[in-house]
Amino acid sequence: MKIVILDGRALNPGDLSYDCIKQFGEVTLYERTDTKEDTIARIGDSEIVLVNKVPITQEILDACPNIKLICVQATGYNIVDCDACARKGIPVTNVPSYGTAAVAQFTMALILELCHQVGIHNESVHNGDWVKCTNFCYWLTPQMELGGKTLGILGFGRIGRAVGKLAKAFGMRIIAYNRSQCDEGREIGEYVDLDTLFAQSDILSLHCPLFPETEKIINAENIAKMKDGAMLINTSRGGLLDEAAVAQALNAGKLRGAAVDVVSQEPMASGNPLLNSNCIITPHIAWAPVESRQRLLDCVVENIRCFINGTPQNVVNL
């Protein structure tokens, strides 16, 4: 089989190996593909296409009739026209759960950074402020304990529940909103309605998919329902935030702090309003530990193997 990897660097900047794909056929690897024309030319007569962020549209599918399988090297698959693939009988696979531990860990890192502002204090010490200090210690921002605080989790799937387990170890009370409820979730925290989630959370952490009904769910109206001085975490999808409303709430002091690993447009636009606030922003790296990316690649290999064996797995469109 002919296999093309259109944007291999997104998953593997050099610390992993794509040699594992070669067992299935002739592999052509591109670090990135930026235009529709290049996408069509590079797919050519390939039968299996591996993508991360390269859009696969109806037009591209029509121009590349040999495609038999599209493997998205991620959990989200909105970059592929799945309906068009279904009409053509092309399965689209994703990797549903490789990053649960990594994203949960990173979420806690952001929460702890909001509590302690480690980065600011480290920079201050390196600038000589502790050397010049007349007291044995100092702090530049209010410090906060997590014990006894309420963590609200919007989206209580695998990642949300993993965050809840970690937060419980810090002595936090866990409340959650999810479209469906499960016994494991009830063992971790208490299911509540959305208004209760907004009203009672000292820290609100987002772990839900981006659907039309969740787009900009963190908006001025819902922020107004939150406690004064609450904090916000987003390691899910940037489109969950009305970023202008969040920036305004931060600048007005309604929100004590916010930390996000995702934004509405990536790479980030220079005019993003969060840049003009005290929001902590990281460049979509919660998923990036080498261990989680290796799990992702291993699952892609299994997705291809299962397809070739006639037992496709992780298919999202058929």
C-alpha positions in Angstrom: 0.0 0.0 0.0 1.0 3.6 -0.6 0.9 5.6 2.6 1.4 9.4 2.9 2.0 11.4 6.2 1.1 15.0 5.4 2.2 16.8 8.5 4.4 14.4 10.4 6.2 17.1 12.5 3.0 17.9 14.4 3.2 14.6 16.2 6.9 13.8 15.8 9.4 16.7 15.8 12.2 14.2 15.8 12.0 12.3 19.1 9.8 9.5 17.8 10.1 7.2 14.7 7.7 6.7 11.9 9.5 3.5 10.9 6.7 1.6 12.5 4.4 2.6 9.6 6.7 1.1 7.0 5.5 -2.4 7.8 2.3 -1.6 5.9 3.8 -0.4 2.7 5.6 2.4 0.9 5.6 5.5 3.2 6.2 9.1 2.1 6.7 11.6 4.9 6.2 15.4 4.8 6.9 17.5 7.8 4.0 19.9 7.0 1.6 20.6 4.1 0.2 24.1 3.9 -1.9 24.4 0.7 -4.8 22.5 -0.8 -2.8 22.1 -4.0 0.1 20.5 -2.2 -2.3 18.2 -0.3 -3.7 16.9 -3.5 -0.3 16.5 -5.2 1.2 14.8 -2.2 -1.7 12.4 -1.6 -1.6 11.5 -5.3 -2.5 7.8 -5.6 -1.9 7.0 -2.0 -4.3 4.7 -0.3 -3.8 5.6 3.4 -3.5 9.2 4.5 -2.1 10.2 7.9 -3.0 13.8 9.0 -3.0 15.9 12.1 -4.1 19.4 11.2 -4.2 19.3 7.4 -7.8 19.7 6.2 -9.2 16.9 4.0 -12.2 18.3 2.1 -14.7 17.0 -0.5 -12.6 18.6 -3.2 -9.4 16.8 -2.1 -11.3 13.5 -1.8 -12.6 13.9 -5.4 -9.1 14.7 -6.7 -7.6 11.6 -4.9 -9.9 8.7 -5.7 -7.4 6.0 -4.4 -7.9 6.9 -0.7 -9.1 3.9 1.3 -8.3 5.1 4.8 -7.7 8.4 6.6 -6.0 8.2 10.0 -6.2 11.3 12.1 -3.2 11.4 14.4 -5.3 13.1 17.2 -8.5 12.8 19.1 -10.3 15.6 17.3 -11.2 14.9 13.7 -13.1 18.1 12.6 -10.3 18.8 10.0 -11.7 15.9 7.9 -15.0 16.1 6.0 -16.3 12.9 7.6 -19.6 13.0 5.8 -18.0 13.2 2.4 -15.7 10.3 3.4 -18.7 8.3 4.5 -20.4 8.8 1.2 -17.3 7.5 -0.5 -17.0 4.6 1.9 -13.7 5.8 3.4 -13.3 5.2 7.1 -11.8 7.9 9.2 -10.1 6.8 12.4 -8.9 8.8 15.4 -7.0 8.1 18.6 -9.5 8.6 21.4 -7.7 8.3 24.7 -3.9 8.6 24.4 -3.5 11.8 26.3 -5.7 11.4 29.4 -2.9 11.3 31.9 -0.9 14.0 30.2 -3.7 16.5 29.9 -4.9 15.8 33.5 -1.4 16.4 34.8 -1.1 19.6 32.8 -4.4 20.8 34.0 -3.2 20.5 37.6 0.0 22.2 36.6 -2.0 25.2 35.4 -4.1 25.2 38.6 -1.0 25.1 40.8 0.6 27.9 38.7 -2.5 30.1 39.3 -2.3 29.3 43.1 1.4 30.0 43.4 2.7 31.9 40.3 5.9 29.9 40.4 7.1 31.4 37.1 6.8 35.0 38.4 8.7 34.2 41.6 11.4 32.3 39.8 12.0 35.3 37.5 12.0 37.7 40.4 14.7 35.6 42.3 16.9 35.4 39.1 16.5 39.2 38.8 18.1 39.6 42.2 15.1 40.5 44.3 15.7 37.8 46.9 19.3 38.8 47.2 18.3 42.3 47.9 15.4 41.3 50.3 15.7 42.4 53.9 13.3 39.6 55.0 13.9 35.9 54.8 11.1 35.5 52.2 8.6 37.4 50.1 5.7 36.8 47.7 4.6 38.9 44.8 1.1 37.4 44.5 -1.5 36.0 46.9 -0.8 32.4 47.6 -3.8 29.9 47.8 -4.3 26.4 49.1 -6.5 24.0 47.2 -7.7 22.0 50.2 -11.3 22.8 50.9 -11.9 24.6 47.6 -14.5 23.5 45.0 -13.3 22.4 41.6 -16.0 22.5 39.0 -15.4 20.3 35.9 -17.4 21.0 32.7 -17.2 17.7 30.8 -16.7 14.7 33.0 -15.4 12.2 30.5 -12.1 10.3 30.8 -9.9 13.5 31.1 -12.4 15.3 33.4 -12.6 12.3 35.7 -8.8 12.0 35.7 -8.5 15.6 36.8 -11.1 15.1 39.5 -9.1 12.2 40.9 -6.0 14.3 41.1 -7.8 17.3 42.6 -9.3 15.0 45.3 -5.8 14.2 46.4 -5.3 17.9 47.1 -8.4 17.8 49.3 -10.7 19.5 46.9 -14.5 19.1 46.6 -15.4 18.0 43.1 -18.6 19.0 41.3 -19.2 18.2 37.6 -21.6 18.7 34.7 -21.8 16.2 31.9 -24.5 15.3 29.4 -24.5 11.7 30.7 -23.6 10.4 34.2 -21.7 7.3 35.2 -21.0 5.4 38.5 -17.2 6.2 38.3 -18.1 9.9 38.1 -20.3 9.6 41.2 -17.4 8.0 43.1 -15.2 11.0 42.3 -17.6 13.9 42.7 -21.1 15.2 42.6 -23.0 15.8 39.4 -24.8 19.2 39.2 -26.6 21.3 36.7 -24.7 24.0 34.8 -25.9 27.0 36.8 -24.8 25.2 40.0 -21.5 24.5 38.4 -20.9 28.1 37.6 -22.2 29.4 40.9 -20.2 27.1 43.3 -16.9 26.6 41.5 -13.8 28.2 43.0 -11.9 26.9 40.0 -13.7 25.9 36.8 -11.9 23.5 34.5 -13.1 22.8 31.0 -13.0 19.3 29.5 -15.9 19.1 27.1 -15.8 18.8 23.3 -16.4 21.8 21.0 -20.0 21.5 19.7 -22.4 24.2 18.5 -24.0 24.0 21.9 -20.7 24.4 23.8 -19.2 27.1 21.5 -18.4 30.2 23.7 -20.1 28.6 26.7 -17.8 30.7 28.8 -19.4 34.0 28.0 -20.3 37.2 29.8 -23.7 35.8 30.9 -22.2 32.6 32.4 -19.1 34.4 33.9 -21.6 36.7 35.7 -23.0 33.5 37.5 -19.5 32.7 38.8 -18.1 33.6 42.2 -16.2 36.9 42.4 -12.5 35.8 42.3 -13.1 32.4 40.7 -10.5 31.0 38.4 -10.8 29.4 35.0 -8.8 26.6 33.3 -9.1 25.5 29.7 -7.1 22.6 28.3 -9.9 21.4 26.0 -10.8 23.6 23.0 -10.2 27.3 22.5 -13.7 27.8 21.0 -15.3 27.1 24.4 -14.4 30.6 25.5 -15.7 34.0 24.4 -12.1 35.3 24.8 -13.1 38.9 24.8 -15.5 38.3 27.7 -12.9 36.3 29.6 -10.3 39.1 29.1 -12.7 41.7 30.3 -13.6 39.6 33.4 -9.9 39.2 34.2 -9.2 42.9 33.8 -12.2 43.9 35.9 -11.2 41.5 38.7 -14.3 39.3 38.3 -12.0 36.4 37.6 -9.0 36.2 39.8 -7.1 34.3 37.2 -7.3 32.1 34.1 -4.9 29.7 32.4 -5.4 28.3 29.0 -3.5 25.8 26.8 -5.8 26.3 23.8 -7.2 29.4 21.9 -9.8 30.0 19.3 -7.2 30.3 16.5 -3.9 28.3 16.5 -1.2 29.5 16.0 -2.5 32.3 18.2 -3.6 35.6 16.4 -1.8 38.7 17.5 -5.1 40.4 18.2 -6.4 37.8 20.6 -7.8 39.7 23.6 -6.3 37.2 26.1 -2.9 38.7 25.3 -4.1 41.9 26.9 -5.0 40.3 30.2 -3.2 38.5 33.0 -4.2 35.1 31.6 -1.5 32.4 31.6 -1.3 31.0 28.1 0.7 28.0 27.0 1.0 26.9 23.3 -1.2 23.8 23.2 1.3 21.5 24.9 -0.8 19.5 27.4 -0.8 16.6 25.0 2.9 16.7 24.2 4.8 14.5 26.6 6.8 11.9 24.6 5.0 9.1 26.4 1.6 10.2 25.3 2.7 10.9 21.7 4.2 7.4 21.6 0.9 6.0 22.7 -0.8 8.0 20.0 1.5 6.7 17.3 1.1 3.1 18.6 -2.7 3.5 18.3 -2.3 4.8 14.7 -0.3 1.7 13.9 -3.1 -0.5 15.3 -5.7 1.5 13.5 -4.0 0.7 10.2 -3.4 -2.9 11.1 -7.0 -3.5 12.1 -8.2 -1.8 8.8 -5.9 -4.0 6.7 -7.1 -7.1 8.6 -10.7 -6.2 7.9 -11.6 -5.3 11.5 -11.3 -1.5 11.6 -11.3 0.2 15.0 -11.7 3.8 16.2 -13.8 4.7 13.1 -15.7 7.9 13.6 -17.7 8.2 10.5 -19.2 4.9 9.4 
